[in-house]
């Protein structure tokens, strides 16, 4: 599982002091139906909003939290722009004095930003409470959206997002077809006459997740019915007023596609997806280390450092396949409408860049079929683990010739800061 939604912020979290820290659901959102808007008034320091899940959350499979913010003020930890908010949680197995707290930075005001918090070294198997605490008496407004738990696996995450986006695309003429009540164990279904139903279809009873393969389709014009033979037999009875739909399942991987085709078991229609290339994309590279996971340890503000990630371009070929020409065109339309240069691909809360590329020439295709849709998705692979270091908020450099005194007036040289000094660094050259 690449990610899990901890909270979508479609409901306001209760406040410890609504008069000073007022929560509400806002229409301004990054994802879903809304975001949590916190309005902090003068004197709100210490007020908080909290959320207690109905059952303890087990986030042991994840090593990172991600949170979107949109704030009226910047917050980088300096005296001019102090941190505004703190994210924390409690675990049922915490020992006395154990804390899980992170400072929420704001790099740019009135801009959606996704922030990351490393939780790999924290207890997180039975989380019973999450909290957002105001850290300043200065007024501000902040929207928060989509708190995710993430286990970053870039290539599999991209493929999961892509297949999830394209699974069960709607097909004209074979959606929500009424069927009479049918007992469990039956291997036939009867619908109104519909010649767009044929052998190879995958159908599902609307409202369920079970797929059935159509092994025979008999169209009776006189009776105005189409009788479908399905495999396996119905797992559950179908009640009055039910309906069925044909789905176009996603079939991934070149070997599976060829094996299914040779066995005559390839769904029809279907979306055939193949990973055709992955390579570094140097034009998106940078060398600046990443900083995140700001927190206080023994009154010292620290952050986590990681090397810059390696940008990678992943190429997929998507081949809509259907015996019915109308269905094949409908699948192509849905693919280009759902993903492309203008839409990107949403993976773990962030939208990755996508661009379409020309398909291979007919000479190099395995079959002379219509050209596939070729997509390139830009992702990043993290390099190295997080390392905690002090968060230095200001640096001072004093320079001069090697023989020059520290101060021409004869003053003593400034003291060299110790490991707990976060306000300045003095370098003598």
C-alpha positions as a printed Julia matrix, in Angstrom:
429×3 Matrix{Float64}:
   0.0     0.0     0.0
   1.76    3.22   -1.13
  -0.31    5.57    1.05
  -3.31    5.81    3.36
  -5.5     8.8     4.15
  -5.16    9.59    7.85
  -7.69   12.42    7.58
  -9.23   14.19    4.58
 -10.16   17.28    6.65
 -13.72   17.18    5.32
 -14.86   17.66    8.92
 -13.69   20.26   11.44
 -11.59   19.07   14.39
 -12.91   20.21   17.82
 -11.02   23.15   19.33
  -9.83   23.5    22.92
 -10.69   27.23   22.72
 -12.94   28.13   19.75
 -12.81   31.82   20.65
  -9.06   31.93   20.03
  -8.56   29.07   17.54
 -11.65   28.65   15.38
 -11.89   25.55   13.14
 -14.23   25.22   10.16
 -14.48   23.42    6.81
 -13.51   25.66    3.89
 -14.33   25.4     0.18
 -10.66   26.2    -0.54
  -9.18   22.75   -1.0
  -6.35   20.78   -2.56
  -8.24   17.49   -2.77
 -11.66   16.14   -1.88
 -14.61   18.25   -0.79
 -12.98   20.8     1.52
 -10.13   21.65    3.85
  -9.77   22.45    7.55
  -9.51   26.22    8.06
  -7.91   27.37   11.32
  -8.37   31.02   12.26
  -5.97   31.97   15.07
  -6.75   35.21   16.89
  -4.35   37.27   19.09
  -3.41   35.28   22.19
  -4.13   31.85   20.65
  -0.78   30.3    21.63
  -1.41   26.92   23.27
  -4.91   26.45   21.84
  -5.33   23.3    19.76
  -7.69   21.24   17.64
  -7.67   17.45   17.88
  -9.03   14.31   16.28
  -9.57   10.93   17.97
 -10.08    8.07   15.47
 -12.84    5.58   16.28
 -10.22    2.81   16.43
  -6.45    3.27   16.95
  -4.54    3.88   13.73
  -1.79    1.44   12.8
   0.74    3.37   10.71
   3.63    0.97   11.3
   3.74    0.17    7.56
   4.49    3.83    6.77
   7.55    5.97    7.47
   6.28    9.43    6.54
   3.33   11.78    7.04
   2.44   14.33    4.35
   0.24   17.39    4.86
  -0.94   20.2     2.58
  -1.06   23.77    3.98
  -2.18   27.18    2.71
  -1.28   29.93    5.2
  -1.62   33.7     5.43
   1.9    34.09    6.89
   5.3    32.5     6.34
   6.85   30.4     9.1
  10.51   29.39    8.83
  11.47   29.37   12.51
  13.18   32.78   12.59
  12.24   35.56   15.03
  10.54   37.41   12.16
   8.6    34.37   10.96
   8.24   31.9    13.84
   6.57   28.55   13.41
   2.79   28.9    13.62
   1.55   25.36   14.16
   2.62   22.02   15.6
   1.41   18.59   14.45
   1.5    15.8    17.03
  -0.03   12.45   17.91
  -0.32   10.05   20.85
   0.25    6.31   20.7
  -1.38    3.93   23.18
   2.0     2.26   23.82
   3.87    5.52   24.57
   6.15    5.51   27.58
   6.1     8.43   30.09
   7.57   11.53   28.45
   7.53   10.06   24.94
   6.47   12.64   22.33
   5.68   12.69   18.63
   5.68   16.37   17.62
   6.64   18.25   14.45
   6.73   21.94   13.58
   4.77   22.88   10.46
   6.78   25.25    8.21
   5.34   27.72    5.69
   7.72   28.71    2.9
   5.34   30.93    0.89
   2.17   32.64    2.01
  -1.13   32.03    0.2
   0.3    29.01   -1.62
  -0.54   25.33   -1.32
   2.53   23.45   -0.03
   2.96   19.78    0.82
   5.13   19.16    3.88
   6.74   15.88    4.93
   7.32   14.53    8.43
   9.51   11.47    8.96
   7.91    9.06   11.46
  10.19    6.06   10.81
  11.85    6.41   14.23
   8.62    7.02   16.17
   6.15    4.62   17.75
   3.07    4.55   15.5
   1.21    1.21   15.71
  -1.71    2.39   17.92
  -2.33    6.1    17.39
  -5.26    7.27   19.49
  -5.18   11.05   19.06
  -3.88   13.63   16.57
  -3.52   17.31   17.38
  -2.68   20.67   15.8
  -1.48   23.25   18.35
  -1.06   26.99   17.84
   2.46   28.21   18.7
   2.11   31.99   18.44
  -0.03   34.79   19.84
   0.02   36.56   16.45
  -3.13   36.13   14.33
  -3.07   33.96   11.19
  -5.24   31.81    8.96
  -4.23   28.38    7.71
  -5.99   25.78    5.57
  -4.93   22.15    5.97
  -5.8    19.33    3.62
  -5.15   15.62    3.04
  -3.04   14.2     5.85
  -1.46   11.08    4.35
   0.7     8.25    5.68
   3.17    7.21    2.99
   5.6     4.38    2.36
   7.5     5.81   -0.6
   8.14    3.32   -3.44
   8.23    5.56   -6.54
   7.9     3.09   -9.43
   5.22    0.9    -7.84
   3.41    4.02   -6.57
   3.24    5.43  -10.11
   1.91    2.15  -11.49
  -0.69    1.82   -8.72
  -1.9     5.38   -9.32
  -2.05    4.85  -13.08
  -3.94    1.56  -12.94
  -6.29    2.89  -10.27
  -7.09    5.93  -12.41
  -7.86    3.82  -15.49
  -9.62    0.83  -13.93
 -13.29    0.22  -14.84
 -13.7     2.98  -17.39
 -17.34    3.51  -18.48
 -18.43    1.93  -21.77
 -21.35    3.36  -23.76
 -24.43    1.17  -24.04
 -23.42   -1.5   -21.52
 -23.66    0.39  -18.21
 -26.42   -0.18  -15.61
 -28.34   -2.81  -17.6
 -31.42   -3.99  -15.6
 -31.52   -7.7   -14.69
 -34.31   -9.68  -13.01
 -33.88  -11.28   -9.59
 -31.48  -14.24   -9.92
 -30.57  -16.83   -7.26
 -27.02  -17.41   -6.05
 -25.25  -20.18   -7.96
 -26.89  -19.35  -11.29
 -24.54  -19.29  -14.29
 -26.84  -17.28  -16.58
 -28.1   -13.72  -16.62
 -30.84  -12.32  -18.82
 -30.98   -8.68  -19.95
 -32.77   -6.75  -22.66
 -31.54   -7.36  -26.21
 -28.09   -5.79  -26.48
 -25.72   -6.81  -29.27
 -22.84   -4.94  -27.64
 -22.58   -7.8   -25.15
 -20.3   -10.59  -26.36
 -17.96  -13.4   -25.3
 -14.93  -12.11  -23.42
 -16.78   -9.35  -21.58
 -16.12   -8.88  -17.87
 -19.27   -7.85  -16.02
 -19.99   -6.83  -12.47
 -23.22   -6.58  -10.55
 -23.5    -2.85   -9.8
 -22.63   -2.13   -6.2
 -20.28   -5.12   -5.87
 -16.61   -5.74   -6.66
 -16.83   -9.26   -8.08
 -16.08   -9.72  -11.79
 -17.69  -12.42  -13.92
 -16.43  -13.58  -17.32
 -18.95  -13.94  -20.15
 -18.38  -17.33  -21.84
 -21.45  -17.25  -24.14
 -23.91  -14.6   -25.34
 -27.17  -15.51  -27.09
 -29.17  -12.69  -28.67
 -32.87  -13.5   -29.17
 -34.46  -10.85  -31.36
 -37.94  -12.4   -31.08
 -37.89  -12.37  -27.28
 -35.87   -9.1   -27.19
 -33.41  -10.61  -24.72
 -29.72  -11.39  -24.45
 -28.76  -14.37  -22.31
 -25.24  -14.39  -20.86
 -23.44  -17.45  -19.56
 -20.99  -16.4   -16.84
 -18.04  -17.87  -14.97
 -17.93  -18.34  -12.01
 -21.61  -18.75  -11.06
 -23.17  -15.94   -9.05
 -21.61  -15.75   -5.62
 -24.65  -13.97   -4.16
 -28.29  -13.65   -5.14
 -29.35  -10.64   -7.21
 -32.4    -8.86   -5.86
 -35.16   -7.01   -7.73
 -34.13   -3.74   -9.35
 -30.47   -4.73   -9.72
 -28.3    -3.96  -12.73
 -25.05   -5.09  -14.32
 -22.29   -3.26  -16.21
 -19.48   -4.3   -18.52
 -16.08   -3.21  -17.24
 -12.74   -2.79  -19.0
 -10.2    -4.24  -16.56
  -6.58   -3.13  -16.61
  -4.14   -5.9   -17.61
  -0.56   -4.98  -16.66
   2.76   -6.38  -17.87
   3.78   -7.58  -21.3
   4.21  -11.26  -20.34
   0.79  -11.48  -18.7
  -0.83   -9.84  -21.74
   0.76  -12.29  -24.19
   0.07  -15.28  -21.93
  -3.59  -14.37  -21.52
  -3.98  -13.8   -25.25
  -2.46  -17.19  -26.08
  -4.77  -18.89  -23.57
  -7.79  -17.11  -25.01
  -8.48  -15.58  -21.59
  -7.82  -11.91  -22.32
 -10.8    -9.76  -21.25
 -12.64   -7.99  -24.06
 -12.67   -5.02  -23.78
  -9.54   -4.35  -21.72
  -6.76   -1.82  -21.21
  -3.35   -3.37  -21.83
  -0.63   -1.49  -19.97
   3.11   -2.12  -20.35
   6.08   -0.49  -18.65
   8.41    0.2   -21.58
  11.17    2.39  -20.15
  12.58    4.06  -17.05
  15.54    6.41  -17.15
  17.11    9.33  -15.32
  15.88   12.78  -16.31
  18.83   15.05  -15.62
  17.05   18.28  -16.58
  14.91   17.94  -13.43
  17.87   17.26  -11.14
  19.19   19.46   -8.35
  21.91   19.13   -5.7
  20.47   21.06   -2.73
  19.78   18.75    0.25
  16.19   18.31    1.38
  15.12   19.6     4.8
  11.94   18.49    6.54
  10.64   17.04    9.84
  11.3    20.13   11.99
  10.91   19.35   15.68
  12.18   20.38   19.12
  14.56   18.08   20.99
  15.84   19.22   24.38
  14.96   22.85   23.57
  16.97   22.64   20.33
  15.17   22.89   17.01
  16.32   20.17   14.63
  15.4    19.09   11.14
  16.03   16.06    8.97
  18.46   16.2     6.04
  18.46   13.96    2.98
  20.37   14.22   -0.3
  18.47   15.56   -3.28
  16.29   12.86   -4.9
  17.14   11.36   -8.28
  14.6    12.33  -10.98
  13.38    9.4   -13.06
  11.16    9.29  -16.14
   8.83    6.28  -16.43
   7.25    5.41  -19.78
   4.06    3.4   -20.2
   2.22    2.25  -23.29
  -1.55    1.92  -22.95
  -3.39   -0.11  -25.57
  -7.22   -0.02  -25.51
  -8.45   -3.35  -26.92
 -12.06   -4.18  -27.77
 -13.93   -6.13  -30.43
 -16.55   -3.39  -30.47
 -15.12   -0.36  -32.29
 -17.28    2.05  -30.29
 -15.92    0.66  -27.03
 -12.32    0.9   -28.26
 -12.79    4.57  -29.15
 -14.57    5.25  -25.85
 -11.62    3.77  -23.95
  -9.15    5.93  -25.87
 -11.25    9.01  -25.14
 -11.35    8.23  -21.42
  -7.58    7.63  -21.27
  -6.62   10.92  -22.94
  -9.27   12.77  -20.92
  -8.11   11.45  -17.54
  -4.35   11.72  -17.89
  -2.02   13.84  -19.98
   0.13   16.96  -20.04
  -2.63   19.14  -18.61
  -3.69   16.79  -15.81
  -0.55   15.12  -14.46
  -0.82   12.0   -12.31
  -1.68   12.29   -8.64
   0.63   10.05   -6.57
   0.76   10.14   -2.76
  -0.94   13.53   -2.65
   1.29   15.28   -5.21
   0.7    15.72   -8.94
   3.57   14.32  -11.01
   4.32   15.76  -14.45
   3.02   13.75  -17.42
   3.55   14.16  -21.14
   2.49   12.11  -24.13
   5.08   10.95  -26.64
   4.76    9.6   -30.2
   4.14    5.84  -30.43
   6.68    3.54  -32.08
   6.55    3.28  -35.85
   4.47    0.44  -37.31
   7.69   -1.31  -38.31
   8.62   -1.77  -34.63
   5.23   -2.8   -33.22
   4.61   -6.41  -32.25
   1.2    -6.32  -33.97
  -0.19   -3.98  -36.65
  -2.88   -2.64  -34.3
  -3.85    1.0   -33.75
  -1.12    2.95  -32.0
  -0.99    2.8   -28.19
  -1.19    5.87  -25.98
   2.38    6.51  -24.81
   2.84    8.39  -21.54
   5.93    9.57  -19.69
   5.55   10.21  -15.95
   8.2    12.12  -14.01
   8.89   10.81  -10.51
  11.79   10.94   -8.02
  13.72    8.28   -6.13
  14.98    9.29   -2.69
  18.69    8.93   -2.02
  19.74    8.04    1.52
  17.96    8.15    4.87
  17.0    11.13    6.98
  19.66   12.45    9.37
  18.76   14.85   12.16
  20.83   18.05   12.38
  20.38   21.37   14.23
  18.21   23.86   12.36
  20.5    26.9    11.93
  18.34   29.95   11.39
  21.03   32.56   10.76
  24.68   32.49    9.7
  27.31   35.23   10.05
  30.6    35.12    8.16
  33.56   37.34    9.2
  36.47   37.38    6.78
  39.81   39.14    6.31
  43.53   38.54    5.72
  45.07   35.78    7.78
  47.18   38.31    9.73
  44.35   40.74   10.44
  43.01   41.05   14.01
  39.42   40.16   14.72
  38.61   43.78   15.41
  40.87   46.72   14.39
  39.76   48.51   17.59
  41.34   45.74   19.64
  38.11   44.09   20.85
  38.1    40.47   21.85
  37.04   38.01   19.13
  33.4    36.9    19.3
  32.86   33.6    21.08
  32.6    30.49   18.96
  29.01   29.2    19.27
  28.42   25.9    20.96
  26.27   23.04   19.66
  23.11   24.53   21.24
  23.61   27.99   19.67
  21.07   28.33   16.86
  21.24   32.07   16.29
  24.58   32.35   14.52
  27.76   30.78   13.26
  31.03   32.72   13.14
  33.73   31.57   10.74
  37.29   32.89   11.03
  39.33   32.87    7.81
